[in-house]
Amino acid sequence: MQTTETVTSGSEDGLSVGAILHLLDSGDVVIVVYGGYDHVGAVSLAIPRPSLEDPEKNSATSSVLTVLGHKEDILVKEIGEQVAAATGRNLVVVGGVHYDGLEAEQLEILKRLWRKLSESIILKLGRLG
């Protein structure tokens, strides 16, 4: 394994998400996303490719496995595809974020935080080469 880095989203309303990035010798990346009670809720494999709408732009395709009763499939798919498209790297995202009794607005905060986390991951991978 080449490098291990940690990235966080910051905190809002007592909520936060973070990620551990494992950069492999091949350039592929394993990302573990956590927050609250961390666990494995879903896993995605994202692979960069040219956009189907505009081959001059990058996109990504992903496959997702979700643990029964969990909702992290949305999180790992979104982070995986955004990071793969932006960086051109194959990557696996393992996600498990759990906070008890969240209201609808707190769920929106979590979405905002994981999108911010995704941007931070892209910047971090850009700096690491």
VEXKE-62284 format. One record per residue: z, x, y of N, C-alpha, C in turn. Coordinates in Angstrom, 1 decimal. Layout:
<pts>
+--------+--------+--------+--------+--------+--------+--------+--------+--------+
!   n_zz !   n_xx !   n_yy !  ca_zz !  ca_xx !  ca_yy !   c_zz !   c_xx !   c_yy !
+--------+--------+--------+--------+--------+--------+--------+--------+--------+
!      Z !      X !      Y !      Z !      X !      Y !      Z !      X !      Y !
...
+--------+--------+--------+--------+--------+--------+--------+--------+--------+
</pts>
This chain:
<pts>
+--------+--------+--------+--------+--------+--------+--------+--------+--------+
!   n_zz !   n_xx !   n_yy !  ca_zz !  ca_xx !  ca_yy !   c_zz !   c_xx !   c_yy !
+--------+--------+--------+--------+--------+--------+--------+--------+--------+
!    0.0 !    0.8 !   -1.2 !    0.0 !    0.0 !    0.0 !    0.0 !    0.9 !    1.2 !
!   -0.8 !    0.5 !    2.2 !   -1.0 !    1.4 !    3.3 !    0.1 !    1.2 !    4.4 !
!    0.4 !   -0.1 !    4.8 !    1.3 !   -0.4 !    5.9 !    2.0 !   -1.7 !    5.7 !
!    3.2 !   -1.8 !    6.2 !    3.9 !   -3.1 !    6.3 !    4.4 !   -3.3 !    7.7 !
!    4.1 !   -4.4 !    8.3 !    4.4 !   -4.7 !    9.7 !    5.0 !   -6.1 !    9.7 !
!    5.9 !   -6.3 !   10.8 !    6.5 !   -7.7 !   11.0 !    6.0 !   -8.2 !   12.3 !
!    5.6 !   -9.5 !   12.4 !    5.2 !  -10.1 !   13.6 !    6.0 !  -11.4 !   13.7 !
!    6.4 !  -11.8 !   14.9 !    7.1 !  -13.0 !   15.1 !    6.5 !  -13.9 !   16.2 !
!    6.8 !  -15.2 !   16.2 !    6.2 !  -16.1 !   17.1 !    7.0 !  -16.3 !   18.4 !
!    8.2 !  -15.7 !   18.4 !    9.2 !  -16.1 !   19.4 !    9.9 !  -17.3 !   19.0 !
!   10.7 !  -17.9 !   19.8 !   11.6 !  -19.0 !   19.4 !   11.4 !  -20.1 !   20.5 !
!   11.5 !  -21.4 !   20.0 !   11.4 !  -22.5 !   20.9 !   12.2 !  -23.6 !   20.3 !
!   13.2 !  -24.2 !   21.0 !   14.0 !  -25.3 !   20.5 !   14.7 !  -24.9 !   19.2 !
!   15.1 !  -23.7 !   19.0 !   15.8 !  -23.2 !   17.8 !   14.9 !  -23.0 !   16.6 !
!   13.6 !  -23.1 !   16.8 !   12.6 !  -22.9 !   15.8 !   11.8 !  -21.6 !   16.0 !
!   11.5 !  -21.0 !   14.9 !   10.7 !  -19.8 !   15.0 !   10.0 !  -19.6 !   13.6 !
!    8.8 !  -18.9 !   13.7 !    8.2 !  -18.5 !   12.5 !    7.8 !  -17.0 !   12.6 !
!    7.8 !  -16.3 !   11.5 !    7.4 !  -14.9 !   11.5 !    6.5 !  -14.6 !   10.3 !
!    6.0 !  -13.4 !   10.3 !    5.2 !  -12.9 !    9.2 !    5.4 !  -11.5 !    8.9 !
!    5.3 !  -11.2 !    7.6 !    5.3 !   -9.8 !    7.2 !    3.8 !   -9.5 !    6.8 !
!    3.2 !   -8.5 !    7.3 !    1.9 !   -8.1 !    7.0 !    1.9 !   -6.9 !    6.1 !
!    1.2 !   -7.0 !    4.9 !    1.1 !   -5.9 !    4.0 !   -0.4 !   -5.5 !    4.0 !
!   -0.7 !   -4.4 !    4.6 !   -2.1 !   -3.9 !    4.7 !   -2.3 !   -3.1 !    3.5 !
!   -3.3 !   -3.4 !    2.7 !   -3.6 !   -2.7 !    1.4 !   -4.6 !   -1.6 !    1.7 !
!   -4.6 !   -0.7 !    0.8 !   -5.5 !    0.5 !    0.9 !   -7.0 !    0.1 !    1.1 !
!   -7.4 !   -1.1 !    0.6 !   -8.8 !   -1.5 !    0.6 !   -9.1 !   -2.1 !    2.0 !
!   -8.1 !   -2.4 !    2.8 !   -8.3 !   -3.1 !    4.1 !   -7.9 !   -4.5 !    4.0 !
!   -7.8 !   -5.1 !    2.8 !   -7.3 !   -6.4 !    2.6 !   -5.9 !   -6.6 !    3.1 !
!   -5.5 !   -7.8 !    3.4 !   -4.1 !   -8.0 !    3.9 !   -3.4 !   -9.2 !    3.2 !
!   -2.2 !   -9.0 !    2.9 !   -1.3 !  -10.0 !    2.4 !   -0.3 !  -10.4 !    3.5 !
!   -0.3 !  -11.7 !    3.9 !    0.6 !  -12.1 !    4.9 !    1.6 !  -13.1 !    4.3 !
!    2.9 !  -12.8 !    4.6 !    3.9 !  -13.7 !    4.1 !    4.5 !  -14.4 !    5.4 !
!    4.4 !  -15.7 !    5.5 !    4.8 !  -16.4 !    6.7 !    6.1 !  -17.1 !    6.3 !
!    7.1 !  -17.0 !    7.2 !    8.4 !  -17.6 !    6.9 !    9.0 !  -18.2 !    8.1 !
!   10.0 !  -19.0 !    7.9 !   10.8 !  -19.6 !    9.0 !   11.8 !  -20.6 !    8.4 !
!   13.0 !  -20.7 !    9.1 !   14.0 !  -21.5 !    8.5 !   14.4 !  -21.0 !    7.1 !
!   14.4 !  -21.9 !    6.2 !   14.6 !  -21.6 !    4.8 !   13.3 !  -21.1 !    4.2 !
!   13.2 !  -19.8 !    4.0 !   11.9 !  -19.3 !    3.5 !   11.8 !  -19.5 !    2.0 !
!   10.5 !  -19.7 !    1.6 !   10.2 !  -20.0 !    0.2 !    8.7 !  -20.0 !    0.0 !
!    8.2 !  -20.2 !   -1.2 !    6.8 !  -20.3 !   -1.4 !    6.4 !  -21.8 !   -1.4 !
!    5.7 !  -22.2 !   -0.4 !    5.2 !  -23.6 !   -0.3 !    3.7 !  -23.8 !   -0.6 !
!    3.0 !  -22.7 !   -0.2 !    1.5 !  -22.8 !   -0.4 !    1.0 !  -21.3 !   -0.3 !
!   -0.2 !  -21.1 !   -0.9 !   -0.9 !  -19.8 !   -0.8 !   -2.3 !  -20.1 !   -0.6 !
!   -2.9 !  -19.2 !    0.3 !   -4.4 !  -19.3 !    0.5 !   -5.0 !  -18.0 !    0.4 !
!   -6.3 !  -18.0 !    0.0 !   -7.1 !  -16.8 !    0.0 !   -8.2 !  -17.1 !    1.0 !
!   -8.4 !  -16.3 !    2.0 !   -9.4 !  -16.5 !    3.0 !  -10.3 !  -15.3 !    3.1 !
!  -11.6 !  -15.7 !    3.1 !  -12.7 !  -14.7 !    3.1 !  -13.6 !  -14.9 !    4.3 !
!  -13.8 !  -13.8 !    5.1 !  -14.7 !  -13.9 !    6.3 !  -16.1 !  -14.1 !    5.9 !
!  -16.9 !  -14.8 !    6.7 !  -18.3 !  -15.0 !    6.5 !  -19.0 !  -15.4 !    7.8 !
!  -20.3 !  -15.3 !    7.9 !  -21.0 !  -15.8 !    9.1 !  -20.8 !  -17.4 !    9.3 !
!  -20.7 !  -17.8 !   10.5 !  -20.5 !  -19.3 !   10.7 !  -21.7 !  -20.0 !   10.2 !
!  -21.5 !  -21.2 !    9.6 !  -22.7 !  -22.0 !    9.2 !  -23.4 !  -22.6 !   10.4 !
!  -22.7 !  -22.8 !   11.5 !  -23.3 !  -23.4 !   12.7 !  -24.1 !  -22.4 !   13.5 !
!  -23.5 !  -21.2 !   13.5 !  -24.1 !  -20.1 !   14.3 !  -23.9 !  -18.8 !   13.6 !
!  -24.8 !  -18.3 !   12.9 !  -24.6 !  -17.0 !   12.1 !  -24.3 !  -15.8 !   12.9 !
!  -24.4 !  -15.9 !   14.2 !  -23.9 !  -14.8 !   15.1 !  -22.4 !  -14.8 !   15.3 !
!  -21.8 !  -15.9 !   14.9 !  -20.3 !  -16.0 !   15.0 !  -19.7 !  -15.8 !   13.7 !
!  -18.4 !  -15.4 !   13.7 !  -17.6 !  -15.2 !   12.4 !  -16.9 !  -16.5 !   12.1 !
!  -16.7 !  -16.8 !   10.8 !  -15.9 !  -17.9 !   10.3 !  -15.2 !  -17.4 !    9.1 !
!  -14.7 !  -18.3 !    8.3 !  -14.0 !  -17.9 !    7.1 !  -14.0 !  -19.2 !    6.2 !
!  -13.9 !  -18.9 !    4.9 !  -13.7 !  -19.9 !    3.9 !  -12.4 !  -19.6 !    3.1 !
!  -11.7 !  -20.7 !    2.8 !  -10.4 !  -20.4 !    2.1 !  -10.3 !  -21.4 !    0.9 !
!   -9.4 !  -20.9 !    0.0 !   -9.0 !  -21.8 !   -1.1 !   -7.5 !  -21.8 !   -1.0 !
!   -6.9 !  -23.0 !   -1.3 !   -5.4 !  -23.1 !   -1.1 !   -4.8 !  -23.7 !   -2.4 !
!   -3.6 !  -23.2 !   -2.7 !   -2.8 !  -23.8 !   -3.7 !   -1.5 !  -24.2 !   -3.1 !
!   -1.0 !  -25.4 !   -3.4 !    0.2 !  -26.0 !   -2.7 !    1.2 !  -26.4 !   -3.8 !
!    2.4 !  -26.0 !   -3.6 !    3.5 !  -26.4 !   -4.5 !    3.7 !  -27.9 !   -4.3 !
!    3.9 !  -28.7 !   -5.3 !    4.1 !  -30.1 !   -5.3 !    5.2 !  -30.5 !   -4.3 !
!    4.8 !  -31.4 !   -3.4 !    5.8 !  -31.9 !   -2.4 !    5.9 !  -31.1 !   -1.1 !
!    5.1 !  -30.0 !   -1.0 !    5.2 !  -29.1 !    0.2 !    4.0 !  -29.4 !    1.1 !
!    4.1 !  -29.0 !    2.3 !    3.1 !  -29.3 !    3.4 !    2.6 !  -28.0 !    4.0 !
!    2.9 !  -26.8 !    3.4 !    2.4 !  -25.6 !    4.0 !    1.0 !  -25.3 !    3.8 !
!    0.3 !  -26.2 !    3.1 !   -1.2 !  -26.0 !    2.9 !   -1.9 !  -25.9 !    4.2 !
!   -1.5 !  -26.7 !    5.2 !   -2.1 !  -26.8 !    6.5 !   -1.9 !  -25.4 !    7.2 !
!   -0.7 !  -24.9 !    7.2 !   -0.3 !  -23.7 !    7.8 !   -1.1 !  -22.5 !    7.2 !
!   -1.1 !  -22.3 !    5.9 !   -1.7 !  -21.2 !    5.3 !   -3.2 !  -21.2 !    5.4 !
!   -3.8 !  -22.4 !    5.4 !   -5.3 !  -22.5 !    5.6 !   -5.7 !  -22.1 !    7.0 !
!   -5.0 !  -22.7 !    8.0 !   -5.3 !  -22.4 !    9.4 !   -5.1 !  -20.9 !    9.7 !
!   -3.9 !  -20.4 !    9.4 !   -3.7 !  -19.0 !    9.7 !   -4.7 !  -18.1 !    8.9 !
!   -4.9 !  -18.4 !    7.7 !   -5.8 !  -17.5 !    6.9 !   -7.2 !  -17.5 !    7.4 !
!   -7.8 !  -18.7 !    7.7 !   -9.1 !  -18.7 !    8.2 !   -9.3 !  -18.1 !    9.6 !
!   -8.3 !  -18.4 !   10.5 !   -8.4 !  -17.8 !   11.8 !   -8.3 !  -16.3 !   11.8 !
!   -7.4 !  -15.7 !   11.0 !   -7.2 !  -14.3 !   10.9 !   -8.4 !  -13.6 !   10.2 !
!   -8.9 !  -14.2 !    9.1 !  -10.0 !  -13.7 !    8.4 !  -11.3 !  -13.6 !    9.3 !
!  -11.5 !  -14.7 !   10.0 !  -12.7 !  -14.8 !   10.9 !  -12.6 !  -13.8 !   12.0 !
!  -11.4 !  -13.6 !   12.6 !  -11.3 !  -12.7 !   13.7 !  -11.3 !  -11.3 !   13.3 !
!  -10.8 !  -11.0 !   12.1 !  -10.6 !   -9.5 !   11.8 !  -11.7 !   -9.1 !   10.8 !
!  -12.4 !  -10.0 !   10.1 !  -13.3 !   -9.6 !    9.1 !  -12.7 !   -9.1 !    7.8 !
!  -11.4 !   -9.4 !    7.6 !  -10.7 !   -8.9 !    6.4 !  -10.5 !  -10.1 !    5.4 !
!  -10.5 !   -9.7 !    4.1 !  -10.1 !  -10.7 !    3.1 !   -8.6 !  -10.7 !    3.2 !
!   -8.0 !  -11.9 !    3.1 !   -6.5 !  -11.9 !    3.1 !   -6.0 !  -13.1 !    2.3 !
!   -4.7 !  -12.9 !    1.9 !   -3.9 !  -13.9 !    1.2 !   -2.8 !  -14.2 !    2.1 !
!   -2.5 !  -15.5 !    2.3 !   -1.4 !  -16.0 !    3.1 !   -0.5 !  -16.7 !    2.2 !
!    0.8 !  -16.3 !    2.1 !    1.9 !  -17.0 !    1.4 !    2.8 !  -17.6 !    2.4 !
!    2.9 !  -18.9 !    2.4 !    3.7 !  -19.6 !    3.4 !    4.8 !  -20.4 !    2.9 !
!    6.0 !  -20.3 !    3.5 !    7.1 !  -21.2 !    3.2 !    8.0 !  -21.3 !    4.4 !
!    7.9 !  -22.4 !    5.1 !    8.7 !  -22.7 !    6.3 !    9.4 !  -24.0 !    6.2 !
!   10.7 !  -24.0 !    6.3 !   11.5 !  -25.3 !    6.1 !   12.6 !  -25.4 !    7.1 !
!   12.6 !  -26.4 !    7.8 !   13.7 !  -26.8 !    8.7 !   14.1 !  -28.3 !    8.4 !
!   15.3 !  -28.6 !    8.2 !   15.8 !  -30.0 !    7.9 !   15.7 !  -30.9 !    9.1 !
!   15.3 !  -32.1 !    8.8 !   15.4 !  -33.2 !    9.7 !   14.6 !  -33.1 !   11.0 !
!   13.4 !  -32.6 !   11.0 !   12.6 !  -32.3 !   12.2 !   12.1 !  -33.7 !   12.7 !
!   12.1 !  -33.8 !   14.1 !   11.4 !  -34.9 !   14.7 !   10.0 !  -34.6 !   15.0 !
!    9.2 !  -35.6 !   15.3 !    7.7 !  -35.3 !   15.5 !    7.4 !  -34.3 !   16.5 !
!    8.2 !  -34.2 !   17.6 !    7.9 !  -33.2 !   18.7 !    8.3 !  -31.8 !   18.2 !
!    9.3 !  -31.7 !   17.3 !    9.6 !  -30.4 !   16.7 !    8.5 !  -29.9 !   15.8 !
!    7.9 !  -30.8 !   15.1 !    6.8 !  -30.4 !   14.2 !    5.6 !  -29.9 !   15.1 !
!    5.4 !  -30.5 !   16.2 !    4.4 !  -30.0 !   17.2 !    4.7 !  -28.6 !   17.7 !
!    6.0 !  -28.4 !   17.9 !    6.5 !  -27.0 !   18.3 !    6.2 !  -26.0 !   17.2 !
!    6.5 !  -26.4 !   16.0 !    6.2 !  -25.5 !   14.8 !    4.7 !  -25.2 !   14.8 !
!    3.8 !  -26.2 !   15.0 !    2.4 !  -25.9 !   14.9 !    2.0 !  -25.0 !   16.1 !
!    2.6 !  -25.2 !   17.2 !    2.3 !  -24.3 !   18.4 !    2.7 !  -22.9 !   18.0 !
!    3.9 !  -22.7 !   17.4 !    4.5 !  -21.4 !   17.1 !    3.6 !  -20.7 !   16.0 !
!    3.1 !  -21.5 !   15.0 !    2.3 !  -20.8 !   14.0 !    0.9 !  -20.4 !   14.6 !
!    0.4 !  -21.1 !   15.5 !   -0.8 !  -20.8 !   16.2 !   -0.6 !  -19.5 !   17.0 !
!    0.5 !  -19.4 !   17.7 !    0.9 !  -18.2 !   18.5 !    1.0 !  -17.0 !   17.5 !
!    1.7 !  -17.3 !   16.4 !    1.8 !  -16.2 !   15.4 !    0.5 !  -15.7 !   14.9 !
!   -0.4 !  -16.7 !   14.6 !   -1.8 !  -16.3 !   14.2 !   -2.5 !  -15.4 !   15.2 !
!   -2.4 !  -15.7 !   16.5 !   -2.9 !  -14.8 !   17.5 !   -2.2 !  -13.5 !   17.5 !
!   -0.9 !  -13.4 !   17.3 !   -0.2 !  -12.2 !   17.3 !   -0.6 !  -11.3 !   16.1 !
!   -0.9 !  -12.0 !   15.0 !   -1.3 !  -11.2 !   13.8 !   -2.7 !  -10.6 !   14.0 !
!   -3.6 !  -11.4 !   14.7 !   -4.9 !  -10.9 !   15.0 !   -4.8 !   -9.6 !   15.9 !
!   -4.0 !   -9.7 !   16.9 !   -3.8 !   -8.6 !   17.8 !   -3.2 !   -7.4 !   17.1 !
!   -2.2 !   -7.6 !   16.3 !   -1.6 !   -6.5 !   15.5 !   -2.5 !   -5.8 !   14.6 !
!   -3.3 !   -6.6 !   13.9 !   -4.3 !   -6.0 !   12.9 !   -5.4 !   -5.3 !   13.7 !
!   -5.8 !   -5.7 !   14.9 !   -6.7 !   -5.0 !   15.7 !   -6.2 !   -3.7 !   16.1 !
!   -4.9 !   -3.6 !   16.5 !   -4.3 !   -2.3 !   16.9 !   -4.2 !   -1.4 !   15.7 !
!   -4.0 !   -1.9 !   14.5 !   -3.8 !   -1.1 !   13.3 !   -5.1 !   -0.6 !   12.8 !
!   -6.2 !   -1.2 !   13.2 !   -7.5 !   -0.7 !   12.7 !   -7.9 !   -1.3 !   11.4 !
+--------+--------+--------+--------+--------+--------+--------+--------+--------+
</pts>
